[in-house]
Amino acid sequence: MSSKIKFGILGGGGDSLIGVLHRIASSMYDQYQLVGGVFNPVWEENIGFAEQIGIPTNRIYIDFDTLIEEELKLPETERMQVVSILTPNFLHFPMAKKLLENGFNVICEKPMTTSYAEAKILENTLQKHNTVFAVTYTYTGYPMIRQMREMIANGDIGKVQKVDAQYYQGWINPIIHDKEKRASTWRLNPEKSGISCCVGDIGTHAFDMIEYVSGLRVNSVLADLNYLYSDNKMDIDGTILIRCEDDVKGVIRTSQIATGEENNFTVQIYGEKAGLKWEQENPNYLYLLEDGKPMRVLKPGHTYNSELSLDGTKLPPGHPEGIFDSMGNIYKGVAKAIKNEPYNHGEFPTMIDGVRGMNFIEKTVESHQKGNVWIKLDS
Ligand SMILES: NC(=O)c1ccc[n+]([C@@H]2O[C@H](COP(=O)([O-])OP(=O)(O)OC[C@H]3O[C@@H](n4cnc5c(N)ncnc54)[C@H](O)[C@@H]3O)[C@@H](O)[C@H]2O)c1
């Protein structure tokens, strides 16, 4: 019998953005076997998609309650061991909670829930049931991001003195100025998306990235958000000043109305000795900046990289690593955890990161609503 991890998917149907990324990532290191799921709430589309991608249809279920009920009837050796949740945000919490309560390992898209209160409940549920839980802050899987984390932890740039992350997209620009269109996207509907659009969707990646690479926790935020229209309840742009531990200050700049921008996510960390810069649209280059010296460019796969970085590189230097590889590395780390093999804690984001992400979103919105004041995050 195959020793692959039996894997199910909720959401991520043929009409979705993120489904293909998870399917490819899960197959990248030959660790997972996709055995079923619920790809879509419309049965014909659900089953039709399973047929289209060529997986057996006997474990395609009508909804996620049925998935849990039917999977629990199977012997443990056949049952799904992990389920990925790739639905719109409002379904993450009920799905993850019920899966955890029934002993399944979970990989959940971000934002983990629609509120901090839900995130704390989920954290509590995980503590009781003790399975593996990962949140897919996808970009933490890039080899050069892992290298950045390790170099900063090793003191290569000295004491950190400035942190900066920018996540600029322009995709909402053609939607936001059209009243009908802005009323029909789920991301601008608080019931489906949560209390924030831009900060929840991409600002949270920037927040997690700063904490991941710098190793510093963000302690407080002061936000100025932008909504553009009075009938739009959801932020679509924001500038957030942050204060981290060790008196480090910085900024998160995030936008979905940065006209013409695609996925312009960058992170810059400056220390007393050097700075490190990385750009998602050019992810194979990590720039090392030092006073009075020419800039150096570090690339994946070279032996000068850390073990954590090299573990996420499959081919010799010069073969570009992209977003699929990055997500593949997260799935690889989760597979190690499920199989009880040793792994580095930088290999995948956990419940702790998901909870912190939700706390950040809520405190950022609160800061804006209270008139752009400093708000402390929970420690
Ligand atoms: N990690 C990242 O970088 C990243 C990038 C994009 C999206 N996301 C996250 O992934 C999630 C999905 O985003 P998307 O852009 O793919 O959304 P989408 O709207 O494109 O797709 C959502 C999918 O969920 C399915 N779905 C809806 N209700 C369902 C239900 N009740 N049961 C089963 N399936 C259901 C839909 O049919 C569709 O296939 C969101 O939480 C989003 O924030 C993360």
The ligand as an SDF file (V2000), in Angstrom:
LIG
                    3D

 44 48  0  0  0  0  0  0  0  0999 V2000
   -1.7970   31.9910    0.3790 N   0  0  0  0  0  0  0  0  0  0  0  0
   -2.0200   32.8590   -0.5830 C   0  0  0  0  0  0  0  0  0  0  0  0
   -1.0960   33.5060   -1.0480 O   0  0  0  0  0  0  0  0  0  0  0  0
   -3.4090   33.0270   -1.1140 C   0  0  0  0  0  0  0  0  0  0  0  0
   -3.6300   33.5250   -2.4010 C   0  0  0  0  0  0  0  0  0  0  0  0
   -4.9570   33.6100   -2.8620 C   0  0  0  0  0  0  0  0  0  0  0  0
   -6.0180   33.2410   -2.0520 C   0  0  0  0  0  0  0  0  0  0  0  0
   -5.7480   32.8060   -0.7820 N   0  0  0  0  0  0  0  0  0  0  0  0
   -6.8570   32.4140    0.1260 C   0  0  0  0  0  0  0  0  0  0  0  0
   -7.4530   31.2190   -0.3750 O   0  0  0  0  0  0  0  0  0  0  0  0
   -8.8580   31.2350   -0.1030 C   0  0  0  0  0  0  0  0  0  0  0  0
   -9.6040   31.0290   -1.4130 C   0  0  0  0  0  0  0  0  0  0  0  0
   -9.2650   32.0940   -2.2750 O   0  0  0  0  0  0  0  0  0  0  0  0
   -9.5040   32.0010   -3.8550 P   0  0  0  0  0  0  0  0  0  0  0  0
   -8.9590   33.2580   -4.4240 O   0  0  0  0  0  0  0  0  0  0  0  0
   -9.0680   30.6850   -4.3860 O   0  0  0  0  0  0  0  0  0  0  0  0
  -11.0980   32.0900   -3.8630 O   0  0  0  0  0  0  0  0  0  0  0  0
  -12.0430   31.7680   -5.0850 P   0  0  0  0  0  0  0  0  0  0  0  0
  -13.2990   32.5270   -4.8400 O   0  0  0  0  0  0  0  0  0  0  0  0
  -11.3120   31.9150   -6.3720 O   0  0  0  0  0  0  0  0  0  0  0  0
  -12.3270   30.1760   -4.9130 O   0  0  0  0  0  0  0  0  0  0  0  0
  -13.0270   29.6500   -3.8010 C   0  0  0  0  0  0  0  0  0  0  0  0
  -13.3570   28.1840   -4.0710 C   0  0  0  0  0  0  0  0  0  0  0  0
  -14.0820   27.6680   -2.9570 O   0  0  0  0  0  0  0  0  0  0  0  0
  -15.2210   26.9600   -3.4380 C   0  0  0  0  0  0  0  0  0  0  0  0
  -16.2540   26.9570   -2.4050 N   0  0  0  0  0  0  0  0  0  0  0  0
  -17.0630   27.9770   -2.0110 C   0  0  0  0  0  0  0  0  0  0  0  0
  -17.9070   27.5580   -1.0540 N   0  0  0  0  0  0  0  0  0  0  0  0
  -17.6320   26.2490   -0.8240 C   0  0  0  0  0  0  0  0  0  0  0  0
  -18.1710   25.2590    0.0340 C   0  0  0  0  0  0  0  0  0  0  0  0
  -19.1870   25.5350    0.8600 N   0  0  0  0  0  0  0  0  0  0  0  0
  -17.6380   24.0130   -0.0040 N   0  0  0  0  0  0  0  0  0  0  0  0
  -16.6360   23.7060   -0.8560 C   0  0  0  0  0  0  0  0  0  0  0  0
  -16.1030   24.5990   -1.7270 N   0  0  0  0  0  0  0  0  0  0  0  0
  -16.5810   25.8550   -1.6940 C   0  0  0  0  0  0  0  0  0  0  0  0
  -15.6270   27.6990   -4.7040 C   0  0  0  0  0  0  0  0  0  0  0  0
  -16.4250   26.8870   -5.5330 O   0  0  0  0  0  0  0  0  0  0  0  0
  -14.2530   27.9570   -5.3090 C   0  0  0  0  0  0  0  0  0  0  0  0
  -13.7920   26.8140   -6.0190 O   0  0  0  0  0  0  0  0  0  0  0  0
   -9.1500   32.5690    0.5640 C   0  0  0  0  0  0  0  0  0  0  0  0
   -9.2210   32.3870    1.9580 O   0  0  0  0  0  0  0  0  0  0  0  0
   -7.9540   33.4420    0.2070 C   0  0  0  0  0  0  0  0  0  0  0  0
   -7.6470   34.4260    1.1750 O   0  0  0  0  0  0  0  0  0  0  0  0
   -4.4840   32.6890   -0.3230 C   0  0  0  0  0  0  0  0  0  0  0  0
  1  2  1  0
  2  3  2  0
  2  4  1  0
  4  5  1  0
  4 44  2  0
  5  6  2  0
  6  7  1  0
  7  8  2  0
  8  9  1  0
  8 44  1  0
  9 10  1  0
  9 42  1  0
 10 11  1  0
 11 12  1  0
 11 40  1  0
 12 13  1  0
 13 14  1  0
 14 15  2  0
 14 16  1  0
 14 17  1  0
 17 18  1  0
 18 19  2  0
 18 20  1  0
 18 21  1  0
 21 22  1  0
 22 23  1  0
 23 24  1  0
 23 38  1  0
 24 25  1  0
 25 26  1  0
 25 36  1  0
 26 27  1  0
 26 35  1  0
 27 28  2  0
 28 29  1  0
 29 30  1  0
 29 35  2  0
 30 31  1  0
 30 32  2  0
 32 33  1  0
 33 34  2  0
 34 35  1  0
 36 37  1  0
 36 38  1  0
 38 39  1  0
 40 41  1  0
 40 42  1  0
 42 43  1  0
M  CHG  2   8   1  16  -1
M  END
$$$$
